[in-house]
C-alpha cells in the first residue's frame, strides 16, 4: 500500500541528503544541456575518453597533493583533474590531426592509458610513507561516485558550474549552433570554430570533473549522452531538442536522487538506469507505436538535426551520411 510505504520513510534521510538533492538536479541540467551538443557533434567517444582521463587526472592530483601539502585539498584536486582531462582531449585531437591515427583508435588508446596511469599512480601513493595523511580517495568511489561525501561545497560547485556552462553556451549560442550543424560553413562565415571546439572540450572536462563525485568517472558519460539522444527522438527543431533534453536530464536525475534518499542504493546507478528507461520508453514508442503514415507524409520535411547536416567529428573532421 502506498501509504504504508510513505509511513516508513524517515524524513531525516532527506535532511542528511539535502546537499545531494540540491546538487543532483543542477548536475542533471548541466549534463543535459551539454549532451545535446555531444550527441549532435557525435562526440560520445570523446566524452567517454575524457571521463576516463579524469580517473588518471585525480590520481595525478592525489600524488601531487602528497608531495605538496598545500595542494592536498578538494579544490586543488578538481582543478588538476580538469586540466588533465582537457590536456588529454587536446592531445587526442593533435594525434589525429594528420589522419595517421583514426579518431576512435586514438580515443581508445588514451582511454585505457589514462585508466592504467590512474591505477599505477594510486598504487604508488599507497606504497609511500603514510606521513600521517591517508589517501583521500579509493578506486570504487572514483569509478562509481561517492554520494555520501557530497557536501555543501560540492552543491555550491555544482551550481557555479551550471551557471558557467549555461552562460557560456548562452552567450555564444549561435556560434555553438552553427558550428554544430555545419562546421565548414561556420568557418567560412567567420565563426572561430577552433575556439568553439576548445570551449566545448573545456566545458566537457569541467562538467565531468564536477559530476564525478556523484556518479563516478565510469558512468558520468551516460549523463552527457542519454538526455540528448532521447530528446533527439522527440523533436525536429534544435530548440525543441534542447528543452526536451533539459526536462529529461533534470527530471530523471532529481527523481533518481529522491529514490536514493529512501532506498538503500547509491544514486549513481539509479540515475543512469532512470535515464536509460526513459530512453528505452521513447525509443519503443517511436519504433512500435508511431504510425508509418506520419513518416511518409513528413518525408519532405527536414530531417532531425542529427541527420539534416554533415556533422563534424570530435575534432572537426566531417562525417557524411
N, C-alpha and C positions, 0 to 999 in steps of 0.2 A: 504494500500500500504506500502511495506517495507520502502521506502524512507521517507514517511510521519512519520512513527514510529521513524525512526532514527533521523529525524529532531527535534523531540520532546525531545530527550534525552539530559539532561543537563550534560555536561561533568564535571561540578563542583561536581556532585554527586560522580563521580569516585575518585576525589581528596579527598573528605570528607571520603570516604570509602576505602582509599588506604591501610590502615592497615588491614582491613578486607579482602581485595583482596590478601594481602600478607600472612596473617595467614591462610586463608581458604584452599588453596592448600597444605600447609605444614601439617595442621591438617588432611586433607583428605589422604595424602600419608602415614602419620604415622599410622592412624587408619586402612588403607587398608593393610599395612604390618602386623600389629598385628592381623587383622581379619582372616588371613589365619590360624594362629595357634589357635585362638579361635574356629574357625569352625571345624578344623580337630581334636582338642582335645575335642570337644563337651563341650566347656566352656561358651556357650552363657548365661546360667543361672548364672554362676559365674560373668560374665561381667555385667549382669543386677543387681545382688546383690551389686557388688562393686560400680556401678554408683549411686544406691540409697543410699548406705552408704555415698557417697560424700555429699548428702543433709544433713545428720546428722553431717558429719565432718565440713562442712562450718558453721553450726550453733554453734558447739563447738568452732570453731575458732573466730566467732563473739563475743561469750560470753567471751572467754579468752582475746580478744582484749579490751573489756570493762574494765576488772579489771587490765590488764597490758597494758597500753597505747603504750608501745614500740612495742607490737605485733599487734597493730591495723593498719595493712597495708596489701596490696595485697600479697606481697611475704610471709609474715608470715602466712596469712590465707591459701594460697595454700599449704605451707609445712605442716601445721597442718591437713588440709583436706587429703592430700596424705598419711600421717602417719595413720590417722584414717581409710582410705579406706584399706590400706594394713593390718592393725591390724584386721579389720573386716574379710577380706578374710582369714587370717591365723587362726582366731578364728573359722570360719566356717569349715575349714579343721580339726582343733583339735576336734571339737564336733562330726564330722562324722567319725573320725578315727577308733573308736571301733565298728562302724556299729550299734550302738544303736539308732542313728537318721540318717535317709536317707539323701542323699545329697540335693535332691530337697526340702525336708522338712526344712532342716537347712537353705538353701538359702532363702526360703520363709519367715521363721521366722525372720532372721536377716534383710531381705529387709524391711519388714513392721516396724520392731522395729527401724531401722535407720530413716525411714521417720517420725515415731511418735516422736522419740527423737528430730529430727530437728525441727518439728513444735512446740514441747514443749519448747525447748531452745530459739527459736526465740520469742515465746510469753513471756518467762521470760525476755528476753532482752528488749522487748518493754515496759514492766512494770517497768523497773529500772529507776532511776532518769536520766534525759537527760544528765546532766553534759556537756552541750554544744556540744555533739557529736551525730550526727544522726546515726541510724542503717545503715551500709554500703550496705546491700543487701535487696531485697524483694523476696517473695516466687515465684512470676511469673518469675523473672529473673533467679532464681535458677533452676526452672523446665524447662523453655523454652529458656534460654540463654538471653544475653544482648548484641547483636552485636553492638549497638550504643556506648557501653562503651569500645570496643576494641581499645587499644592504641598502641603506638609504642612498649612499654614494653611487651605487650601481643604478638605482632608479633615476637619480639626477643625471648620470652619464647617458642613460638611455634617452632621456628627454632632450638633452643637449644634442645628441647625435641625430635624433629625429628632426629637430629644428634646423640643424646644419644641412642635412640631406634635402629636406623639403625646400629650404631657402635657396640652396644651390641649384636644384633642378627647376624650381620656380623662376629664378632669375634668368636662367638660360634655357627656358622651356623650348623655344622654337629651335635653338641650336641643337639641343638634345634630340628633339623630334626629327628635324631634317637629317641629322647625321644617322639616326636610327633607321629611317625609311630609305634613304639613298645617300650614302656617304660620298660617292663620287660627285654627284650633283651638288651636294652641300659644299664640298671643297671648291668646285668650280665657281659657286656663287659667293665665295668669300668667307665661309664658315671655317674657323680654325679647328678642323676636325682632330688634329693631333692633341690640342688642348682638351677638347671634349672627351676623347678617348682616355687621356690621362686622368681627367677628373672622374670619369666613370670607374676606372680601376681603383682610384683613391677612395671613392665612396664605397665600393665593394669591400675593400680592405677594412675601412672604418666600421662598416656595419657588421662584418664577420667578427671582428675583434670585440665589439661591444656586445654582440648577441651570444657569443660562445659560452659565457658563464651560465646562461640559462639552458641552452640546447646542446652545447658541445660542438667541437670542430667537425665531428663525424657527421652530424645531422643538420648543421646550420644551412647547408646548401638547399635543403628542402624548402626552407622559408623564402629563399631567394629565387625559387623556380616555380613551385606549385601554384601560388596565388596567380601569378602572371599567366601560366599555362592554362589554368582553369578559366580565368577571365577572358582569355583569347578565344575560348569556345562560346562565350556568351554575347559578344558584341563585335560588330564590324567596324566600329569607329574607335579611334585611338583614345579619345576622352572616355568613352564607354568602357574600354578595357581598363583604363586607369581606375575609374570609380569602382568597377566590379572587383578588381584586384585588392583595392583598399578595404572594401567591405569583407571580402573573403579572408584576407590575411589578418585583419584586426579582429573580426568576429570569431574566426576559428581559433586564434591564439588565446583570446580572452576566455572563450568557453572552455578550452582545454585546461587553462591555468586554474579556472574556478573548480573544475572537477578534481584537479590535482590537490587542491587545498582540503578536500573532504574525502579523498580516496588515498590509499597508501601506495601511490605510484608517482614516479618522477614526471614533471611536466613536459620534459623534452620529447620523449616518445609519444606522449599523448597529443602534443601539439602537431607533430609530424603526421601521426595517424589520423587526426581530425582533418587536417588539410587534405590528406590523401583520400579520405572518404568523401569529402566534398568534390574533389576532382573526379573520383570514380562515379559519383552520382550524376554529375553534369555530363561526363562522357557517355554514360549509359543512356541518359535522356536524349542527347544529341544523336546517338548511334541507333537506338532502338525505337524511339517514340516520335522523333521529328518527322512529319510527313514528307515523303520524297517529292511531292508536287511542289512544295515550297522551294525546295532546292532548284528544281527545274525552272520555276517561274523567275527565280532570282539569278539565273545563270548569267544574265547580262550585267548584274550588279557587281560592284567592286568586290574583290575577294577580301577575306580578313587580312589585317595588317601583315601577318607573317607570311602571306602568300602573294600579296599585291606588288611587292617590290623585290628587288635584289637586296638581300640583307648582307651587310658586311660581316665578315668573320670577326673573331675576337680582336684581331689587330689590323683590321682594315682590308682584309682580302675578301672580295665579294664571292658569295655562293649563289649561283643561279639555280632556279627551279625549272 
